[in-house]
Amino acid sequence: MDARFTRAGRLGALLLLAGAIQATPVHATDDPAPFTVVGPPAGHREVVTWGASAERMDDAVADRGYRLVVHTSTAGSDLRIRLSNAFGDRPVTFDSAYAGLRQQGARLVPGSNHRLTFDGARSVTVPAGAAVLSDPLPGRLPAATDLVVSIHSPDAAGPATGHRLALQTSYTSEGDHTAETGAAHWTHTTDSWFYLDAVSVRPPAGTAAVVALGDSITDGRQSTADLDRRWTDYLARRLRSSATHVEGVADEGISGNQVLADGGGQSALKRLQRDVLSQPGLRTVFLFEGVNDIKAHTGVTAQDLIAGYREIVERVHAAGKCVVAATVAPYKGWPEWDPAGEKVRGEVNRFIRGSGEFDAVTDFDHVLRSPYDPERVRPVFDGGDHLHPNDKGMRALADAVDLRSLDCAARHSGG
């Protein structure tokens, strides 16, 4: 506990006032409208330490506070948060934002909760379809730490932006109690994140990040809630104990997500820029999508899906980043499985393994499939629905990733 208090003291240094707000347009070729990030632009050493894909939520509630618990990957100084109004139909104002370290439940480590500012101001209004970056908060944020971001909006209305399947208990309050260390007013719980979609830090020079672009398996469905057992969490643990320069991990999975079509969130093609390429310190995109396109029975062929993969690869390479692709995992026993879909999955996996169009390949199909029926998930890894891995399966996925493949050189045009 003493070590956490020491770290909290470092986090609690005086706030740094940033320069004038700048608007940095971030365009996704398939987005219905441009996505803009407002705030002092990320420095060249800034790296994402946590992220979650933006989704359209139910209507927002005015005068509500959110105490959001997130788990960091890489350590660093000068913490910044990104608040997203990507799916809002009107501006939303946040009149208070704080960052601290969690002690237990909604209670924070004493002395660790400190105000965040936006261009030196305590409040900020985020336009519809945009996001805003906070000023850096001096002090060091440890790796593998439960960071708590508390925000309050006096006027939120219309569709909220957030992430549904957090697999992490966060808290809400009536009124603004963001500055409080205690939990007395944070009496309601939520299993979603609201408005917060990224946290970045300034780690040691040379540190970079991997961003996982995926569906419900990457989102962690069927892993144990509140214990950080998504495969990306296990990957972050491996990276921290390795010699690789990649330490930041952002999980940009959405349950039900497809490469080609909207449904469970916007398609991977539409959200690639906002959720992935806009993340600071990105070196490698880990692409693990496709099963939802196949099992949706919409007539998607292997060639359709391959064309989607190729577009993602082209756009990532144009940004100067690398792409590691994972094969599509088995799902026989899931209600939507049929032989036609299995045929498409096989064709897609042959492309992923043998095309040479990715910078590296991780064979998640091989990891998860049963040796007795390769169209099924191995029983010891089955979360119970024959599609999503359990905690053991999640760990097996992370263990299968060649960490050297994530540390690839950005050898493509653009970066």
N, C-alpha and C positions, 0 to 999 in steps of 0.2 A: 504493500500500500504506500510506503514512503516514496518508492520510486515514482509511482503515479502522481503523487503530490508534487514531486520535483519537476516532472515533465509538465504538469499543469501550470506550474509557475512560469516555465519558459513560454508556454503557449499564451500566457496572460500579459505579454509585453504590450506597450502602448501601440495603438492602432496606427498604421501607416496611411497617410493621406496620399491618394494617387492623383495623377494628372487629370486633365480634362477628359470627359467621357468621349470615346470614339465609337463610331458604328462600323462594325466589320461585317459586310454582307457575306453570308455563307449560302451558296446556291446548290440545291439538289436538282439535277436535270429533270427528274420525274415528280418533284414536289408540286402541289397545286399552287404554292406561292413561295417566294424566297423566304429563307429563315435567316434572321439577323441576330447576331450576338452583340449586345451593347455593353461597353465597359472598357477599361484599360486593356489593350490586347495582351495575350499571353506572352510572357518572355520566352526566349529560346530554351531556357532550362526548366520551364514549367512542365509538369507531368501529371496526368490524371491518376489519382489514387483510389477513386471510387466513381462508378457511374451506373445509371439505370436508364433504360430507354423511356422516352416520353410517350404517354398514351393519353387519349381522350377519356376523362373520367366523368362521373356524374356532375350535376350542377354544384358549383361552389357555394359556400356558406360564409356570409359576412361576419366579421368580428370573431373569427375562429383562429386559435393558435395551433400550430403543429410542432411537436417535439419529435424530430425524425432521427432515428438511430441508424447509422451506417457504419460499415466496417472497412477500415483503410487497408490498402495493400502495401504501398511503399511509404517510407518515412520522408519527411522533408519539412522545410520551413515555409513561411509566407502562405499559409492556407488561404485558398479562395473557393467560394462556392458559385455555382451557376443555378439561377432560378429561371425556370422555363414557363412561358405562357404560350407554348407552341400550338395548343388546340383551343385557346381562348378566343372568344368572339368580341372581346372588348379589353381595354387595358385593365391590369390588376395592380394595385398598390400594396407594397409591403412596407409598413411603418416601423418595423422592428425585426432585427435578425441577430441571433447570437450563435456562437459555436463554443462547445465545451466538451468535456470528457465524461462518459457515463460511469457512475459508481454502481448503481443497481436500479433496475426498472427505469422510471422517469427521473430519478434523483441523480444529480451530477456531482462529480468530485468538487469539493469546496474550493473556490478560488479559480476554477478552470473556465467558467462561463464568461465570455467576453463579446462585446458588441462588434458586429460587422458593419462596415460602412460601404457606401456606393458613391464613388467620386467625392468622398469626404462627408456625404450626407447620411443621416440615419435612416432615411426612407428612400424608396425608389419605386417608380411606376414602370411596369414592363408592358410594352405594347402587345397587342394581339399578334400571335404568330412569331414572337421574338423571345429572346432570353437575355438575361443580364448577368454580368460577372461582378462579384464584390471586389472591393479593394483587398490587397494582401493583408493578412493578419500576422504580424511578426511573432516569432517564437516557433519552436519545433513541434511538429505533430508526429508521434511515434507510428511505426508500422503496426499492423494487426491490432488496431485499437478501435473500440467503439466510440466513434465521434458522434456527438449529438448536435444537430442543427435545429434551432428553435426559431420559427418565423410566425409572423402574425399579419393578417390582412384585414383592414377595417371595411373594405368595400368589395371583396371578391363576389362575383356573380357570374352566371353563365357557365359554360363548360369549364371545369377545372382541368389542369394538366398534372399528370402524375404517373405512377407505375403501380399497377394493380397487385401483382404477385410479388410482394416484397419478401415474404418468408421471414419477416423480422417485425417484431412488435414495436410500434411507435405509439405516440400519445397525442391526444388533442385536449384543448381547453376552450372554455368560453371566455372571451376577452384576452387581453395581452398580458401573459405571464412569462414572456420569453426571458426576461432578465433573472428570473428566480432560479436558484439552485435546487430547491426542494421540489417534491412531487405533489404537494397538497392540491394544487389546482389542475394537475394533469390527470384527471380521473377517468378519462375514456381512452380506449385503445383502438388502434387501427392496424390492419395488416397490409396496408398500402403506403407508399410514399407519395407526397403531394408537393408539386412545384420544384423541388430539388432534383436535379438530374445529373449533376457532376460535382466532384470536389477535386481540386488540384493542389499540388504542393511544389516546392522547389527542392528537389533532392540533390545529392551529389552529382557533379558534372558527369555526363555520359549515361545517366540513367534514362531509360526509355520505358514505353508501355506497350502492352498488347491489349487489343480490344476484341472481345468475342461477340460476333454477330450471329445470333441464333434464335431458336424458338423456345418451346417450353422446357426442353431438356437443359438448355443453357440457362433458362430462367430459374431452374432448380426444382421444378415441380416433382413431388414425391420425395424430395430430400427433407430432412428434419428441420423444422422451422426454428429460428432463434439460435442455431448452432453453427451457421455458416458452413454448410456442407454441400453447396453447389459444386460442380466440377471446377468452376473457375476459382472458388475459394481454395480448394485443394491445390490447384495450380499455383495460386499466389503463395501458398506455404512452401511449395517446392522451389519457387523462384527465389524466395528470401534466403534459402539455405544453399543456393547454388552460386556459381561464379559468373553467371550471366549478367549483362547490363540491363536486361529487361526485368523490372520489378513492379512497375505499375500494372494493374489489371482492372479493366472496366468490363462489367457484364452487361452487354446490350442485347440480352435475350428477351423475347416477348412470347408469352404463351399463345399458341395458335398461329404464330407468324409464318408467312409464306415469302418466298423469294419474289414471285411474280405478281401476286394479287393482294389487295387489302383484305383484311378480315380480322385476325388477331393483331391489331395495330396496323399501321401502314406497312406496305411491303418492304422487304429488305432493300429493294432498288430505290424506293422513295425516301427511306429514312437513312440511307447510307451516309450522306453528307452530315446530317444533323447529329445522328447518334454516334457515328464512328469517326469520320474523317475530321470533324471539328475538334476532337479531343486533343489536348496539348500533350506533346511528348510521344505521340503515336509512332511506333516503328512497324508493327505487324498487325494485320487483321486476321483473326482466326474465324474462318467461315464454316459454320456447321448448321446448315439449313437445307430443306428440301422435302422432308417427310410430309409436311402439311400440304404442299403442292401436290404430292403424289396421291395421298389418301383422300383428297377432297373430291375426287371423282368429277372433275370439271373438264376432263379431256386433255389435261396437260401431258405432253409427251416428254420423253427423255431429251429430245432435241430442244424443246421449249425451255426446259430447266437448264440445260447446258448453255443455251444462249444467255440466260439470266446470269449464270456463273461468269460467263465470259465478259459480260458488261461490268459486273462487279470487279473482276480482275483488272479490266482496262482502266476503270476509274481509280482504283487503288494504286495501280502502278503509275498512272498519270500524276498522282499526288506524291510520288516518290516513296511509297510504302510497299511492304511485302504482304503476300497473301499465303497463309497456310490453310488448306482445306481439309475437312474431315469427311469421311465417307458417311452415307446415310445409314443409320442404325436399323436393325430389324424391328418389326412390329407385328408379326403374326400373332393372332389372339386378340388384338385390338379390333373393335367392331367394324372399322372401316377397311380392314385388310382384305384384299382379294388377289387372286393370281395375276390379274392384269397390272395392278399396282406393283406387285413384287417383280414383275418383268421390267417395269420402268426403273425401279430401284436398282436392279442388277445392272441395267445399261448405264445409269447415271454413275454408279460406283466404279464401273470399268473405265469410264471417262476420267473420273477423279483420280483413280490410281495410275492410269497409263497415259494421260494426254500430255503431261509435261508442262501444262499451262500455269500451274501453281508453283510457287516458290518451294513449297514442301507439302507433304500429305501426311495426315495422321489417320490411321485406319480404325475408326471407332466401330465400324461394323464388325471387324475382326475381334475387337476387344469384347464386345457385348454379346455376340451371337453364340447360341448353344452349339456344342460340338455334335450333338445328336440331331438337331434340327436347326440349320443355320438361318432359317427364316424367322426364328424366335429368339428373344432375349434369353440368355443363360439364366436359369431359375435363381441362382444365388445373387444375381444382379438385378432381378426384376422387382420394381417397386410395387407390383401387384396388378397393374393394368396392362402389362405386356408391351408397353411402349416406353415408359419413363423409368430410368434406373433408380434404385434405392441408394442409400449412402455409400454402400460398398461399390456399387456400380459407378457412382459419381467419382469416387476416388480412383477407380480403375481407369476411367477416362483421363483424368489428370495425369496419372502415372504413365500413360501411353504417349504423352506429348514429348517429343524430343526438344528439350529446352534450347538446344543450339539452333533449331529452326526458327525460334521466335526472335533470336538475336541477329537475324540476317542483316546484311548491309542494305541500305536504301539505295539500290543501284539502278533505279529506274528514273526516267525523266521527271523533273518537278521537285526534287528534294534530296 
